[in-house]
Amino acid sequence: MSTVKVQYAKTHLSALLSSVEDGKEVTIARGDRPVARLVPIEPPSERELGFVPYQVPEEFFEPLDEEELDLWEGRA
């Protein structure tokens, strides 16, 4: 892990981000006091579809009555 000053981080941010993409950690310090750390993030994991136990009720598939259909189509 390397430590850099704020001014260096401002002028070399792209290079620091490349280092982080390579798996390194960078600490940014204001004076001698560390204030932030750049670390690689974990890629998001794949989510399985259908992970919520839910059943669509049968009445969902029934046709809408004329009044409700008008509301959905903006004719009200």
Contacts in CASP RR format, 6 or more apart in sequence:
PFRMAT RR
TARGET T0000
AUTHOR 0000-0000-0000
METHOD contacts of the structure
MODEL  1
MSTVKVQYAKTHLSALLSSVEDGKEVTIARGDRPVARLVPIEPPSERELG
FVPYQVPEEFFEPLDEEELDLWEGRA
1 24 0 8 1.000
1 25 0 8 1.000
1 26 0 8 1.000
1 27 0 8 1.000
2 19 0 8 1.000
2 24 0 8 1.000
2 25 0 8 1.000
2 26 0 8 1.000
2 27 0 8 1.000
3 26 0 8 1.000
3 27 0 8 1.000
3 28 0 8 1.000
3 29 0 8 1.000
3 34 0 8 1.000
4 12 0 8 1.000
4 16 0 8 1.000
4 26 0 8 1.000
4 27 0 8 1.000
4 28 0 8 1.000
4 29 0 8 1.000
5 28 0 8 1.000
5 29 0 8 1.000
5 30 0 8 1.000
5 31 0 8 1.000
6 28 0 8 1.000
6 29 0 8 1.000
6 30 0 8 1.000
6 31 0 8 1.000
6 35 0 8 1.000
9 16 0 8 1.000
9 26 0 8 1.000
9 28 0 8 1.000
16 26 0 8 1.000
16 38 0 8 1.000
17 38 0 8 1.000
19 26 0 8 1.000
20 26 0 8 1.000
20 38 0 8 1.000
20 39 0 8 1.000
20 40 0 8 1.000
21 40 0 8 1.000
23 40 0 8 1.000
25 37 0 8 1.000
25 38 0 8 1.000
25 39 0 8 1.000
25 40 0 8 1.000
26 37 0 8 1.000
26 38 0 8 1.000
27 34 0 8 1.000
27 36 0 8 1.000
27 37 0 8 1.000
27 38 0 8 1.000
28 34 0 8 1.000
28 35 0 8 1.000
28 36 0 8 1.000
28 37 0 8 1.000
28 38 0 8 1.000
29 35 0 8 1.000
64 72 0 8 1.000
67 76 0 8 1.000
70 76 0 8 1.000
END
